[in-house]
Amino acid sequence: MTINVSISALAWVFGGFETFKYVLIIFGFFISILIKEVNAKNGYLFYYNNGISKMQLFVYGFLMNFVFSMLLILVINVGIKLV
């Protein structure tokens, strides 16, 4: 999540809030997955031993990222409207 928010913050600086939203929800998540694949490829062993496939983990991770991203965007929108 830290990588995702960092990449999204850069998108906000260079592209505005609309770009931030799309990057946060889609692009940042996939960049985080890519970095995880490169740096800690064997880190999935725990999930595999518990019967969770890599695809299930990615789908669940994307859905959770989507929910938390939407909540964060909602909070930021409310904060912007209050200022």
VOGUFI-765068 format. One record per residue (C-alpha): residue in three letters; x, y, z negated. Coordinates in steps of 0.2 Angstrom, whole numbers, plus 2048, in hexadecimal, padded with zeros to 3 digits. Example, Ala and Ser with C-alpha at 12.3 -4.5 7.8 and 13.67 -1.06 7.14 Angstrom:
! VOGUFI-765068
ALA83E7EA7D9/SER8447FB7DC/
END
This chain:
! VOGUFI-765068
MET800800800/THR80E80C7FC/ILE81580A80E/ASN80480D815/VAL80181D80B/SER81282380F/ILE810821822/SER7FF828821/ALA805837818/LEU81183B826/ALA803839832/TRP7F9846828/VAL808852828/PHE80B85183B/GLY7F984D841/GLY7ED853835/PHE7E084A82A/GLU7D7841839/THR7E783983D/PHE7EA83582B/LYS7DA82B82A/TYR7DD820839/VAL7EF81D835/LEU7EA818823/ILE7DD80C828/ILE7E5803836/PHE7F780783B/GLY7FE80982A/PHE7F87F8825/PHE7FF7EF834/ILE8107F8831/SER8107F281F/ILE80D7E0825/LEU81B7E2832/ILE8277E7824/LYS8217D9819/GLU8247CD827/VAL8367D382A/ASN83C7D5818/ALA8337C780F/LYS82E7BA81B/ASN82E7AC80E/GLY8247B6801/TYR8147AD807/LEU81979D7FF/PHE80E7A17F0/TYR7FE7A47FA/TYR801795805/ASN80378A7F5/ASN7F37907EF/GLY7EA78C7FF/ILE7E979D807/SER7EF79E819/LYS7F87AD81F/MET7E97B282A/GLN7DD7B281B/LEU7EA7BC812/PHE7EB7C9820/VAL7D87CA822/TYR7D57CC810/GLY7E37D980F/PHE7DC7E381D/LEU7CB7E3816/MET7D17E9805/ASN7DC7F680E/PHE7CC7FC817/VAL7C27FD807/PHE7CF8077FD/SER7D481280C/MET7C181780E/LEU7C081B7FC/LEU7D08257FC/ILE7CA82E80C/LEU7B9832803/VAL7C38397F4/ILE7CE8447FF/ASN7BE84A808/VAL7B584F7F8/GLY7C58577F2/ILE7C7861802/LYS7B5867801/LEU7B686C7EF/VAL7C58787F3/
END
